[in-house]
Amino acid sequence: AGEIGFISSVSQPFCGDCSRARLSADGKLYTCLFARTGFDLRGPLRDGAGDAELIGLIGGRWGQRSDRYSELRAQLRATGNPEKVEMFSIGG
């Protein structure tokens, strides 16, 4: 039997404990499901980056992330700049 899961970030934000990332078809790593921009991994891959270098790049990016879209959504709406992003634009 299969399994279905729901990402309830609107009603129950979990930004502080989030462990989700997306890798798009064009080689961008998104550290938030609602991110507008991603971190380019295609360039390093094409330049011959090895596993250790890629792990370092991904770990470094993950450690510096400040994505809190779901937690800040209400504040963004109040400023008139909700920066709405749809997950389907990344893929997944």
PyMOL Python script that loads the backbone (N, CA, C, O; Angstrom):
from pymol import cmd

cmd.read_pdbstr("""\
ATOM      1  N   ALA A   1       0.838  -1.184   0.000  1.00  0.00           N
ATOM      2  CA  ALA A   1       0.000   0.000   0.000  1.00  0.00           C
ATOM      3  C   ALA A   1       0.877   1.240   0.000  1.00  0.00           C
ATOM      4  O   ALA A   1       1.952   1.253   0.601  1.00  0.00           O
ATOM      5  N   GLY A   2       0.425   2.255  -0.661  1.00  0.00           N
ATOM      6  CA  GLY A   2       1.158   3.512  -0.729  1.00  0.00           C
ATOM      7  C   GLY A   2       0.902   4.381   0.477  1.00  0.00           C
ATOM      8  O   GLY A   2       0.148   4.025   1.383  1.00  0.00           O
ATOM      9  N   GLU A   3       1.539   5.513   0.467  1.00  0.00           N
ATOM     10  CA  GLU A   3       1.425   6.441   1.585  1.00  0.00           C
ATOM     11  C   GLU A   3       1.255   7.847   1.034  1.00  0.00           C
ATOM     12  O   GLU A   3       1.883   8.205   0.038  1.00  0.00           O
ATOM     13  N   ILE A   4       0.427   8.629   1.664  1.00  0.00           N
ATOM     14  CA  ILE A   4       0.216  10.022   1.281  1.00  0.00           C
ATOM     15  C   ILE A   4       0.596  10.891   2.469  1.00  0.00           C
ATOM     16  O   ILE A   4       0.245  10.593   3.611  1.00  0.00           O
ATOM     17  N   GLY A   5       1.317  11.968   2.185  1.00  0.00           N
ATOM     18  CA  GLY A   5       1.676  12.908   3.239  1.00  0.00           C
ATOM     19  C   GLY A   5       1.289  14.316   2.827  1.00  0.00           C
ATOM     20  O   GLY A   5       1.199  14.625   1.638  1.00  0.00           O
ATOM     21  N   PHE A   6       1.067  15.144   3.792  1.00  0.00           N
ATOM     22  CA  PHE A   6       0.701  16.532   3.539  1.00  0.00           C
ATOM     23  C   PHE A   6       1.738  17.448   4.173  1.00  0.00           C
ATOM     24  O   PHE A   6       2.189  17.215   5.294  1.00  0.00           O
ATOM     25  N   ILE A   7       2.105  18.488   3.444  1.00  0.00           N
ATOM     26  CA  ILE A   7       3.006  19.504   3.973  1.00  0.00           C
ATOM     27  C   ILE A   7       2.119  20.653   4.416  1.00  0.00           C
ATOM     28  O   ILE A   7       1.640  21.430   3.589  1.00  0.00           O
ATOM     29  N   SER A   8       1.900  20.760   5.708  1.00  0.00           N
ATOM     30  CA  SER A   8       0.939  21.737   6.243  1.00  0.00           C
ATOM     31  C   SER A   8       1.639  22.994   6.747  1.00  0.00           C
ATOM     32  O   SER A   8       1.414  23.429   7.876  1.00  0.00           O
ATOM     33  N   SER A   9       2.485  23.570   5.906  1.00  0.00           N
ATOM     34  CA  SER A   9       3.271  24.725   6.337  1.00  0.00           C
ATOM     35  C   SER A   9       2.433  25.976   6.548  1.00  0.00           C
ATOM     36  O   SER A   9       2.872  26.899   7.235  1.00  0.00           O
ATOM     37  N   VAL A  10       1.244  26.025   5.977  1.00  0.00           N
ATOM     38  CA  VAL A  10       0.388  27.199   6.166  1.00  0.00           C
ATOM     39  C   VAL A  10      -0.208  27.199   7.563  1.00  0.00           C
ATOM     40  O   VAL A  10      -0.150  28.209   8.265  1.00  0.00           O
ATOM     41  N   SER A  11      -0.775  26.087   7.966  1.00  0.00           N
ATOM     42  CA  SER A  11      -1.441  26.023   9.271  1.00  0.00           C
ATOM     43  C   SER A  11      -0.490  25.666  10.407  1.00  0.00           C
ATOM     44  O   SER A  11      -0.765  25.994  11.561  1.00  0.00           O
ATOM     45  N   GLN A  12       0.616  25.005  10.105  1.00  0.00           N
ATOM     46  CA  GLN A  12       1.574  24.594  11.134  1.00  0.00           C
ATOM     47  C   GLN A  12       3.003  24.804  10.625  1.00  0.00           C
ATOM     48  O   GLN A  12       3.669  23.834  10.262  1.00  0.00           O
ATOM     49  N   PRO A  13       3.486  26.049  10.592  1.00  0.00           N
ATOM     50  CA  PRO A  13       4.840  26.306  10.095  1.00  0.00           C
ATOM     51  C   PRO A  13       5.885  25.521  10.894  1.00  0.00           C
ATOM     52  O   PRO A  13       5.788  25.389  12.114  1.00  0.00           O
ATOM     53  N   PHE A  14       6.868  25.012  10.186  1.00  0.00           N
ATOM     54  CA  PHE A  14       7.917  24.217  10.824  1.00  0.00           C
ATOM     55  C   PHE A  14       9.304  24.658  10.354  1.00  0.00           C
ATOM     56  O   PHE A  14      10.234  23.851  10.340  1.00  0.00           O
ATOM     57  N   CYS A  15       9.449  25.900   9.977  1.00  0.00           N
ATOM     58  CA  CYS A  15      10.691  26.402   9.397  1.00  0.00           C
ATOM     59  C   CYS A  15      11.922  26.087  10.248  1.00  0.00           C
ATOM     60  O   CYS A  15      12.955  25.677   9.717  1.00  0.00           O
ATOM     61  N   GLY A  16      11.819  26.275  11.545  1.00  0.00           N
ATOM     62  CA  GLY A  16      12.967  26.057  12.418  1.00  0.00           C
ATOM     63  C   GLY A  16      13.461  24.632  12.449  1.00  0.00           C
ATOM     64  O   GLY A  16      14.641  24.392  12.705  1.00  0.00           O
ATOM     65  N   ASP A  17      12.581  23.681  12.192  1.00  0.00           N
ATOM     66  CA  ASP A  17      12.950  22.266  12.207  1.00  0.00           C
ATOM     67  C   ASP A  17      12.966  21.654  10.812  1.00  0.00           C
ATOM     68  O   ASP A  17      13.064  20.434  10.677  1.00  0.00           O
ATOM     69  N   CYS A  18      12.872  22.461   9.795  1.00  0.00           N
ATOM     70  CA  CYS A  18      12.741  21.952   8.434  1.00  0.00           C
ATOM     71  C   CYS A  18      14.015  21.242   7.973  1.00  0.00           C
ATOM     72  O   CYS A  18      15.129  21.713   8.201  1.00  0.00           O
ATOM     73  N   SER A  19      13.820  20.118   7.333  1.00  0.00           N
ATOM     74  CA  SER A  19      14.937  19.375   6.748  1.00  0.00           C
ATOM     75  C   SER A  19      14.663  19.090   5.269  1.00  0.00           C
ATOM     76  O   SER A  19      15.222  18.151   4.704  1.00  0.00           O
ATOM     77  N   ARG A  20      13.819  19.885   4.656  1.00  0.00           N
ATOM     78  CA  ARG A  20      13.418  19.648   3.274  1.00  0.00           C
ATOM     79  C   ARG A  20      14.190  20.550   2.318  1.00  0.00           C
ATOM     80  O   ARG A  20      14.438  21.722   2.601  1.00  0.00           O
ATOM     81  N   ALA A  21      14.554  19.984   1.203  1.00  0.00           N
ATOM     82  CA  ALA A  21      15.229  20.725   0.142  1.00  0.00           C
ATOM     83  C   ALA A  21      14.734  20.175  -1.187  1.00  0.00           C
ATOM     84  O   ALA A  21      14.211  19.063  -1.252  1.00  0.00           O
ATOM     85  N   ARG A  22      14.899  20.949  -2.231  1.00  0.00           N
ATOM     86  CA  ARG A  22      14.535  20.517  -3.576  1.00  0.00           C
ATOM     87  C   ARG A  22      15.728  20.750  -4.489  1.00  0.00           C
ATOM     88  O   ARG A  22      16.461  21.727  -4.337  1.00  0.00           O
ATOM     89  N   LEU A  23      15.911  19.853  -5.426  1.00  0.00           N
ATOM     90  CA  LEU A  23      16.890  20.025  -6.492  1.00  0.00           C
ATOM     91  C   LEU A  23      16.100  20.085  -7.790  1.00  0.00           C
ATOM     92  O   LEU A  23      15.429  19.125  -8.167  1.00  0.00           O
ATOM     93  N   SER A  24      16.188  21.225  -8.470  1.00  0.00           N
ATOM     94  CA  SER A  24      15.402  21.417  -9.688  1.00  0.00           C
ATOM     95  C   SER A  24      16.084  20.745 -10.880  1.00  0.00           C
ATOM     96  O   SER A  24      17.251  20.361 -10.811  1.00  0.00           O
ATOM     97  N   ALA A  25      15.340  20.613 -11.958  1.00  0.00           N
ATOM     98  CA  ALA A  25      15.865  19.993 -13.172  1.00  0.00           C
ATOM     99  C   ALA A  25      17.020  20.783 -13.771  1.00  0.00           C
ATOM    100  O   ALA A  25      17.834  20.224 -14.506  1.00  0.00           O
ATOM    101  N   ASP A  26      17.104  22.085 -13.465  1.00  0.00           N
ATOM    102  CA  ASP A  26      18.203  22.886 -13.997  1.00  0.00           C
ATOM    103  C   ASP A  26      19.374  22.990 -13.023  1.00  0.00           C
ATOM    104  O   ASP A  26      20.243  23.846 -13.192  1.00  0.00           O
ATOM    105  N   GLY A  27      19.408  22.129 -12.008  1.00  0.00           N
ATOM    106  CA  GLY A  27      20.565  22.032 -11.127  1.00  0.00           C
ATOM    107  C   GLY A  27      20.613  23.024  -9.989  1.00  0.00           C
ATOM    108  O   GLY A  27      21.686  23.272  -9.439  1.00  0.00           O
ATOM    109  N   LYS A  28      19.493  23.593  -9.623  1.00  0.00           N
ATOM    110  CA  LYS A  28      19.468  24.548  -8.509  1.00  0.00           C
ATOM    111  C   LYS A  28      18.952  23.867  -7.248  1.00  0.00           C
ATOM    112  O   LYS A  28      17.959  23.141  -7.278  1.00  0.00           O
ATOM    113  N   LEU A  29      19.642  24.113  -6.146  1.00  0.00           N
ATOM    114  CA  LEU A  29      19.239  23.597  -4.844  1.00  0.00           C
ATOM    115  C   LEU A  29      18.410  24.667  -4.149  1.00  0.00           C
ATOM    116  O   LEU A  29      18.864  25.798  -3.973  1.00  0.00           O
ATOM    117  N   TYR A  30      17.201  24.310  -3.756  1.00  0.00           N
ATOM    118  CA  TYR A  30      16.310  25.222  -3.044  1.00  0.00           C
ATOM    119  C   TYR A  30      16.227  24.764  -1.594  1.00  0.00           C
ATOM    120  O   TYR A  30      15.837  23.630  -1.318  1.00  0.00           O
ATOM    121  N   THR A  31      16.593  25.644  -0.670  1.00  0.00           N
ATOM    122  CA  THR A  31      16.608  25.287   0.750  1.00  0.00           C
ATOM    123  C   THR A  31      15.274  25.539   1.429  1.00  0.00           C
ATOM    124  O   THR A  31      15.139  25.340   2.636  1.00  0.00           O
ATOM    125  N   CYS A  32      14.297  25.974   0.661  1.00  0.00           N
ATOM    126  CA  CYS A  32      12.943  26.164   1.172  1.00  0.00           C
ATOM    127  C   CYS A  32      11.980  25.763   0.064  1.00  0.00           C
ATOM    128  O   CYS A  32      12.224  26.053  -1.107  1.00  0.00           O
ATOM    129  N   LEU A  33      10.901  25.105   0.421  1.00  0.00           N
ATOM    130  CA  LEU A  33       9.920  24.698  -0.580  1.00  0.00           C
ATOM    131  C   LEU A  33       9.272  25.895  -1.265  1.00  0.00           C
ATOM    132  O   LEU A  33       8.683  25.746  -2.335  1.00  0.00           O
ATOM    133  N   PHE A  34       9.371  27.077  -0.668  1.00  0.00           N
ATOM    134  CA  PHE A  34       8.771  28.285  -1.227  1.00  0.00           C
ATOM    135  C   PHE A  34       9.820  29.281  -1.723  1.00  0.00           C
ATOM    136  O   PHE A  34       9.489  30.436  -1.993  1.00  0.00           O
ATOM    137  N   ALA A  35      11.068  28.858  -1.846  1.00  0.00           N
ATOM    138  CA  ALA A  35      12.150  29.764  -2.240  1.00  0.00           C
ATOM    139  C   ALA A  35      11.941  30.310  -3.645  1.00  0.00           C
ATOM    140  O   ALA A  35      11.424  29.618  -4.522  1.00  0.00           O
ATOM    141  N   ARG A  36      12.342  31.540  -3.845  1.00  0.00           N
ATOM    142  CA  ARG A  36      12.252  32.163  -5.170  1.00  0.00           C
ATOM    143  C   ARG A  36      13.529  31.947  -5.963  1.00  0.00           C
ATOM    144  O   ARG A  36      13.496  31.949  -7.194  1.00  0.00           O
ATOM    145  N   THR A  37      14.644  31.764  -5.289  1.00  0.00           N
ATOM    146  CA  THR A  37      15.920  31.546  -5.965  1.00  0.00           C
ATOM    147  C   THR A  37      16.591  30.316  -5.380  1.00  0.00           C
ATOM    148  O   THR A  37      16.344  29.934  -4.237  1.00  0.00           O
ATOM    149  N   GLY A  38      17.440  29.709  -6.186  1.00  0.00           N
ATOM    150  CA  GLY A  38      18.152  28.523  -5.744  1.00  0.00           C
ATOM    151  C   GLY A  38      19.657  28.709  -5.836  1.00  0.00           C
ATOM    152  O   GLY A  38      20.145  29.696  -6.386  1.00  0.00           O
ATOM    153  N   PHE A  39      20.371  27.759  -5.296  1.00  0.00           N
ATOM    154  CA  PHE A  39      21.833  27.744  -5.281  1.00  0.00           C
ATOM    155  C   PHE A  39      22.302  26.840  -6.420  1.00  0.00           C
ATOM    156  O   PHE A  39      21.906  25.676  -6.490  1.00  0.00           O
ATOM    157  N   ASP A  40      23.134  27.360  -7.302  1.00  0.00           N
ATOM    158  CA  ASP A  40      23.551  26.617  -8.487  1.00  0.00           C
ATOM    159  C   ASP A  40      24.508  25.477  -8.145  1.00  0.00           C
ATOM    160  O   ASP A  40      25.587  25.704  -7.597  1.00  0.00           O
ATOM    161  N   LEU A  41      24.109  24.268  -8.468  1.00  0.00           N
ATOM    162  CA  LEU A  41      24.986  23.105  -8.333  1.00  0.00           C
ATOM    163  C   LEU A  41      25.413  22.571  -9.699  1.00  0.00           C
ATOM    164  O   LEU A  41      26.359  21.789  -9.791  1.00  0.00           O
ATOM    165  N   ARG A  42      24.732  22.981 -10.742  1.00  0.00           N
ATOM    166  CA  ARG A  42      25.074  22.496 -12.081  1.00  0.00           C
ATOM    167  C   ARG A  42      26.471  22.947 -12.492  1.00  0.00           C
ATOM    168  O   ARG A  42      27.231  22.175 -13.076  1.00  0.00           O
ATOM    169  N   GLY A  43      26.807  24.196 -12.187  1.00  0.00           N
ATOM    170  CA  GLY A  43      28.137  24.706 -12.535  1.00  0.00           C
ATOM    171  C   GLY A  43      29.253  23.870 -11.929  1.00  0.00           C
ATOM    172  O   GLY A  43      30.123  23.387 -12.654  1.00  0.00           O
ATOM    173  N   PRO A  44      29.243  23.689 -10.599  1.00  0.00           N
ATOM    174  CA  PRO A  44      30.281  22.853  -9.995  1.00  0.00           C
ATOM    175  C   PRO A  44      30.288  21.420 -10.541  1.00  0.00           C
ATOM    176  O   PRO A  44      31.356  20.838 -10.727  1.00  0.00           O
ATOM    177  N   LEU A  45      29.116  20.854 -10.795  1.00  0.00           N
ATOM    178  CA  LEU A  45      29.058  19.501 -11.356  1.00  0.00           C
ATOM    179  C   LEU A  45      29.715  19.455 -12.730  1.00  0.00           C
ATOM    180  O   LEU A  45      30.484  18.539 -13.024  1.00  0.00           O
ATOM    181  N   ARG A  46      29.418  20.425 -13.556  1.00  0.00           N
ATOM    182  CA  ARG A  46      30.010  20.469 -14.901  1.00  0.00           C
ATOM    183  C   ARG A  46      31.508  20.751 -14.854  1.00  0.00           C
ATOM    184  O   ARG A  46      32.253  20.368 -15.756  1.00  0.00           O
ATOM    185  N   ASP A  47      31.938  21.426 -13.790  1.00  0.00           N
ATOM    186  CA  ASP A  47      33.366  21.702 -13.633  1.00  0.00           C
ATOM    187  C   ASP A  47      34.115  20.530 -13.012  1.00  0.00           C
ATOM    188  O   ASP A  47      35.319  20.619 -12.772  1.00  0.00           O
ATOM    189  N   GLY A  48      33.407  19.429 -12.752  1.00  0.00           N
ATOM    190  CA  GLY A  48      34.056  18.225 -12.247  1.00  0.00           C
ATOM    191  C   GLY A  48      34.140  18.110 -10.739  1.00  0.00           C
ATOM    192  O   GLY A  48      34.974  17.363 -10.228  1.00  0.00           O
ATOM    193  N   ALA A  49      33.304  18.824 -10.019  1.00  0.00           N
ATOM    194  CA  ALA A  49      33.326  18.746  -8.551  1.00  0.00           C
ATOM    195  C   ALA A  49      33.089  17.306  -8.101  1.00  0.00           C
ATOM    196  O   ALA A  49      32.213  16.614  -8.620  1.00  0.00           O
ATOM    197  N   GLY A  50      33.873  16.876  -7.141  1.00  0.00           N
ATOM    198  CA  GLY A  50      33.716  15.539  -6.584  1.00  0.00           C
ATOM    199  C   GLY A  50      32.702  15.525  -5.459  1.00  0.00           C
ATOM    200  O   GLY A  50      32.146  16.556  -5.082  1.00  0.00           O
ATOM    201  N   ASP A  51      32.475  14.335  -4.933  1.00  0.00           N
ATOM    202  CA  ASP A  51      31.490  14.176  -3.861  1.00  0.00           C
ATOM    203  C   ASP A  51      31.796  15.055  -2.655  1.00  0.00           C
ATOM    204  O   ASP A  51      30.899  15.701  -2.114  1.00  0.00           O
ATOM    205  N   ALA A  52      33.053  15.083  -2.232  1.00  0.00           N
ATOM    206  CA  ALA A  52      33.423  15.861  -1.042  1.00  0.00           C
ATOM    207  C   ALA A  52      33.154  17.349  -1.256  1.00  0.00           C
ATOM    208  O   ALA A  52      32.663  18.033  -0.358  1.00  0.00           O
ATOM    209  N   GLU A  53      33.478  17.842  -2.444  1.00  0.00           N
ATOM    210  CA  GLU A  53      33.239  19.263  -2.732  1.00  0.00           C
ATOM    211  C   GLU A  53      31.739  19.565  -2.753  1.00  0.00           C
ATOM    212  O   GLU A  53      31.304  20.582  -2.214  1.00  0.00           O
ATOM    213  N   LEU A  54      30.956  18.690  -3.369  1.00  0.00           N
ATOM    214  CA  LEU A  54      29.509  18.894  -3.417  1.00  0.00           C
ATOM    215  C   LEU A  54      28.897  18.837  -2.022  1.00  0.00           C
ATOM    216  O   LEU A  54      28.020  19.636  -1.692  1.00  0.00           O
ATOM    217  N   ILE A  55      29.352  17.906  -1.214  1.00  0.00           N
ATOM    218  CA  ILE A  55      28.866  17.824   0.169  1.00  0.00           C
ATOM    219  C   ILE A  55      29.195  19.113   0.910  1.00  0.00           C
ATOM    220  O   ILE A  55      28.372  19.620   1.672  1.00  0.00           O
ATOM    221  N   GLY A  56      30.391  19.643   0.690  1.00  0.00           N
ATOM    222  CA  GLY A  56      30.775  20.903   1.319  1.00  0.00           C
ATOM    223  C   GLY A  56      29.920  22.070   0.858  1.00  0.00           C
ATOM    224  O   GLY A  56      29.510  22.903   1.667  1.00  0.00           O
ATOM    225  N   LEU A  57      29.650  22.133  -0.446  1.00  0.00           N
ATOM    226  CA  LEU A  57      28.813  23.212  -0.985  1.00  0.00           C
ATOM    227  C   LEU A  57      27.395  23.145  -0.431  1.00  0.00           C
ATOM    228  O   LEU A  57      26.833  24.151   0.001  1.00  0.00           O
ATOM    229  N   ILE A  58      26.828  21.949  -0.451  1.00  0.00           N
ATOM    230  CA  ILE A  58      25.453  21.785   0.029  1.00  0.00           C
ATOM    231  C   ILE A  58      25.377  22.042   1.529  1.00  0.00           C
ATOM    232  O   ILE A  58      24.475  22.737   1.996  1.00  0.00           O
ATOM    233  N   GLY A  59      26.320  21.484   2.283  1.00  0.00           N
ATOM    234  CA  GLY A  59      26.335  21.695   3.737  1.00  0.00           C
ATOM    235  C   GLY A  59      26.534  23.151   4.102  1.00  0.00           C
ATOM    236  O   GLY A  59      25.901  23.658   5.028  1.00  0.00           O
ATOM    237  N   GLY A  60      27.418  23.828   3.372  1.00  0.00           N
ATOM    238  CA  GLY A  60      27.653  25.247   3.624  1.00  0.00           C
ATOM    239  C   GLY A  60      26.422  26.082   3.348  1.00  0.00           C
ATOM    240  O   GLY A  60      26.076  26.980   4.115  1.00  0.00           O
ATOM    241  N   ARG A  61      25.764  25.773   2.239  1.00  0.00           N
ATOM    242  CA  ARG A  61      24.541  26.508   1.893  1.00  0.00           C
ATOM    243  C   ARG A  61      23.438  26.243   2.915  1.00  0.00           C
ATOM    244  O   ARG A  61      22.737  27.162   3.339  1.00  0.00           O
ATOM    245  N   TRP A  62      23.293  24.975   3.304  1.00  0.00           N
ATOM    246  CA  TRP A  62      22.253  24.615   4.269  1.00  0.00           C
ATOM    247  C   TRP A  62      22.511  25.310   5.604  1.00  0.00           C
ATOM    248  O   TRP A  62      21.574  25.786   6.245  1.00  0.00           O
ATOM    249  N   GLY A  63      23.754  25.370   6.021  1.00  0.00           N
ATOM    250  CA  GLY A  63      24.106  25.997   7.294  1.00  0.00           C
ATOM    251  C   GLY A  63      23.880  27.495   7.316  1.00  0.00           C
ATOM    252  O   GLY A  63      23.735  28.081   8.389  1.00  0.00           O
ATOM    253  N   GLN A  64      23.847  28.131   6.146  1.00  0.00           N
ATOM    254  CA  GLN A  64      23.664  29.582   6.070  1.00  0.00           C
ATOM    255  C   GLN A  64      22.237  29.983   5.718  1.00  0.00           C
ATOM    256  O   GLN A  64      21.944  31.171   5.588  1.00  0.00           O
ATOM    257  N   ARG A  65      21.367  29.026   5.567  1.00  0.00           N
ATOM    258  CA  ARG A  65      20.014  29.365   5.116  1.00  0.00           C
ATOM    259  C   ARG A  65      19.256  30.152   6.181  1.00  0.00           C
ATOM    260  O   ARG A  65      19.427  29.947   7.383  1.00  0.00           O
ATOM    261  N   SER A  66      18.426  31.045   5.700  1.00  0.00           N
ATOM    262  CA  SER A  66      17.612  31.860   6.608  1.00  0.00           C
ATOM    263  C   SER A  66      16.153  31.845   6.158  1.00  0.00           C
ATOM    264  O   SER A  66      15.379  32.743   6.490  1.00  0.00           O
ATOM    265  N   ASP A  67      15.792  30.815   5.399  1.00  0.00           N
ATOM    266  CA  ASP A  67      14.427  30.693   4.888  1.00  0.00           C
ATOM    267  C   ASP A  67      13.444  30.525   6.040  1.00  0.00           C
ATOM    268  O   ASP A  67      13.601  29.638   6.878  1.00  0.00           O
ATOM    269  N   ARG A  68      12.437  31.380   6.072  1.00  0.00           N
ATOM    270  CA  ARG A  68      11.380  31.288   7.089  1.00  0.00           C
ATOM    271  C   ARG A  68      10.067  31.735   6.475  1.00  0.00           C
ATOM    272  O   ARG A  68       9.262  32.396   7.131  1.00  0.00           O
ATOM    273  N   TYR A  69       9.852  31.382   5.234  1.00  0.00           N
ATOM    274  CA  TYR A  69       8.693  31.873   4.492  1.00  0.00           C
ATOM    275  C   TYR A  69       7.383  31.598   5.222  1.00  0.00           C
ATOM    276  O   TYR A  69       6.560  32.500   5.376  1.00  0.00           O
ATOM    277  N   SER A  70       7.186  30.377   5.666  1.00  0.00           N
ATOM    278  CA  SER A  70       5.905  30.035   6.300  1.00  0.00           C
ATOM    279  C   SER A  70       5.702  30.777   7.611  1.00  0.00           C
ATOM    280  O   SER A  70       4.586  31.194   7.922  1.00  0.00           O
ATOM    281  N   GLU A  71       6.769  30.944   8.381  1.00  0.00           N
ATOM    282  CA  GLU A  71       6.648  31.665   9.651  1.00  0.00           C
ATOM    283  C   GLU A  71       6.393  33.152   9.434  1.00  0.00           C
ATOM    284  O   GLU A  71       5.711  33.789  10.236  1.00  0.00           O
ATOM    285  N   LEU A  72       6.931  33.699   8.367  1.00  0.00           N
ATOM    286  CA  LEU A  72       6.832  35.140   8.122  1.00  0.00           C
ATOM    287  C   LEU A  72       5.705  35.527   7.169  1.00  0.00           C
ATOM    288  O   LEU A  72       5.515  36.711   6.890  1.00  0.00           O
ATOM    289  N   ARG A  73       4.965  34.559   6.672  1.00  0.00           N
ATOM    290  CA  ARG A  73       3.924  34.805   5.664  1.00  0.00           C
ATOM    291  C   ARG A  73       2.951  35.919   6.074  1.00  0.00           C
ATOM    292  O   ARG A  73       2.650  36.791   5.258  1.00  0.00           O
ATOM    293  N   ALA A  74       2.459  35.910   7.305  1.00  0.00           N
ATOM    294  CA  ALA A  74       1.500  36.932   7.755  1.00  0.00           C
ATOM    295  C   ALA A  74       2.139  38.318   7.744  1.00  0.00           C
ATOM    296  O   ALA A  74       1.496  39.288   7.340  1.00  0.00           O
ATOM    297  N   GLN A  75       3.389  38.426   8.180  1.00  0.00           N
ATOM    298  CA  GLN A  75       4.076  39.716   8.176  1.00  0.00           C
ATOM    299  C   GLN A  75       4.276  40.215   6.747  1.00  0.00           C
ATOM    300  O   GLN A  75       4.121  41.406   6.477  1.00  0.00           O
ATOM    301  N   LEU A  76       4.619  39.312   5.838  1.00  0.00           N
ATOM    302  CA  LEU A  76       4.822  39.703   4.444  1.00  0.00           C
ATOM    303  C   LEU A  76       3.528  40.208   3.823  1.00  0.00           C
ATOM    304  O   LEU A  76       3.536  41.170   3.055  1.00  0.00           O
ATOM    305  N   ARG A  77       2.420  39.561   4.154  1.00  0.00           N
ATOM    306  CA  ARG A  77       1.120  40.014   3.641  1.00  0.00           C
ATOM    307  C   ARG A  77       0.793  41.409   4.152  1.00  0.00           C
ATOM    308  O   ARG A  77       0.271  42.236   3.404  1.00  0.00           O
ATOM    309  N   ALA A  78       1.094  41.676   5.416  1.00  0.00           N
ATOM    310  CA  ALA A  78       0.780  42.968   6.025  1.00  0.00           C
ATOM    311  C   ALA A  78       1.551  44.104   5.355  1.00  0.00           C
ATOM    312  O   ALA A  78       1.065  45.234   5.319  1.00  0.00           O
ATOM    313  N   THR A  79       2.735  43.828   4.827  1.00  0.00           N
ATOM    314  CA  THR A  79       3.531  44.860   4.169  1.00  0.00           C
ATOM    315  C   THR A  79       3.110  45.080   2.723  1.00  0.00           C
ATOM    316  O   THR A  79       3.599  45.992   2.057  1.00  0.00           O
ATOM    317  N   GLY A  80       2.192  44.232   2.238  1.00  0.00           N
ATOM    318  CA  GLY A  80       1.763  44.352   0.853  1.00  0.00           C
ATOM    319  C   GLY A  80       2.707  43.685  -0.121  1.00  0.00           C
ATOM    320  O   GLY A  80       2.558  43.842  -1.333  1.00  0.00           O
ATOM    321  N   ASN A  81       3.682  42.939   0.389  1.00  0.00           N
ATOM    322  CA  ASN A  81       4.651  42.246  -0.450  1.00  0.00           C
ATOM    323  C   ASN A  81       4.709  40.779  -0.043  1.00  0.00           C
ATOM    324  O   ASN A  81       5.685  40.343   0.567  1.00  0.00           O
ATOM    325  N   PRO A  82       3.665  40.010  -0.378  1.00  0.00           N
ATOM    326  CA  PRO A  82       3.605  38.638   0.109  1.00  0.00           C
ATOM    327  C   PRO A  82       4.612  37.688  -0.528  1.00  0.00           C
ATOM    328  O   PRO A  82       4.842  36.605   0.010  1.00  0.00           O
ATOM    329  N   GLU A  83       5.219  38.052  -1.653  1.00  0.00           N
ATOM    330  CA  GLU A  83       6.197  37.207  -2.325  1.00  0.00           C
ATOM    331  C   GLU A  83       5.707  35.768  -2.435  1.00  0.00           C
ATOM    332  O   GLU A  83       6.441  34.827  -2.132  1.00  0.00           O
ATOM    333  N   LYS A  84       4.480  35.611  -2.865  1.00  0.00           N
ATOM    334  CA  LYS A  84       3.903  34.272  -2.968  1.00  0.00           C
ATOM    335  C   LYS A  84       4.676  33.436  -3.982  1.00  0.00           C
ATOM    336  O   LYS A  84       4.933  33.873  -5.104  1.00  0.00           O
ATOM    337  N   VAL A  85       5.035  32.250  -3.574  1.00  0.00           N
ATOM    338  CA  VAL A  85       5.760  31.320  -4.422  1.00  0.00           C
ATOM    339  C   VAL A  85       5.024  29.991  -4.396  1.00  0.00           C
ATOM    340  O   VAL A  85       4.627  29.517  -3.331  1.00  0.00           O
ATOM    341  N   GLU A  86       4.845  29.399  -5.544  1.00  0.00           N
ATOM    342  CA  GLU A  86       4.174  28.106  -5.630  1.00  0.00           C
ATOM    343  C   GLU A  86       5.216  27.002  -5.750  1.00  0.00           C
ATOM    344  O   GLU A  86       6.177  27.135  -6.507  1.00  0.00           O
ATOM    345  N   MET A  87       5.030  25.909  -5.007  1.00  0.00           N
ATOM    346  CA  MET A  87       5.986  24.809  -5.044  1.00  0.00           C
ATOM    347  C   MET A  87       6.132  24.217  -6.439  1.00  0.00           C
ATOM    348  O   MET A  87       7.212  23.742  -6.791  1.00  0.00           O
ATOM    349  N   PHE A  88       5.064  24.235  -7.248  1.00  0.00           N
ATOM    350  CA  PHE A  88       5.153  23.617  -8.567  1.00  0.00           C
ATOM    351  C   PHE A  88       6.167  24.316  -9.461  1.00  0.00           C
ATOM    352  O   PHE A  88       6.631  23.728 -10.438  1.00  0.00           O
ATOM    353  N   SER A  89       6.523  25.573  -9.146  1.00  0.00           N
ATOM    354  CA  SER A  89       7.494  26.281  -9.970  1.00  0.00           C
ATOM    355  C   SER A  89       8.888  25.687  -9.833  1.00  0.00           C
ATOM    356  O   SER A  89       9.722  25.857 -10.722  1.00  0.00           O
ATOM    357  N   ILE A  90       9.151  24.992  -8.728  1.00  0.00           N
ATOM    358  CA  ILE A  90      10.426  24.304  -8.540  1.00  0.00           C
ATOM    359  C   ILE A  90      10.341  22.902  -9.131  1.00  0.00           C
ATOM    360  O   ILE A  90      11.293  22.423  -9.748  1.00  0.00           O
ATOM    361  N   GLY A  91       9.220  22.261  -8.944  1.00  0.00           N
ATOM    362  CA  GLY A  91       9.052  20.874  -9.363  1.00  0.00           C
ATOM    363  C   GLY A  91       9.028  19.995  -8.133  1.00  0.00           C
ATOM    364  O   GLY A  91       9.527  20.377  -7.074  1.00  0.00           O
ATOM    365  N   GLY A  92       8.467  18.855  -8.271  1.00  0.00           N
ATOM    366  CA  GLY A  92       8.468  17.957  -7.132  1.00  0.00           C
ATOM    367  C   GLY A  92       7.158  17.322  -6.928  1.00  0.00           C
ATOM    368  O   GLY A  92       6.994  16.530  -5.999  1.00  0.00           O
TER     369      GLY A  92
END
""", "prot")
cmd.dss("prot")
cmd.show_as("cartoon", "prot")
cmd.util.cbc("prot")
cmd.orient("prot")
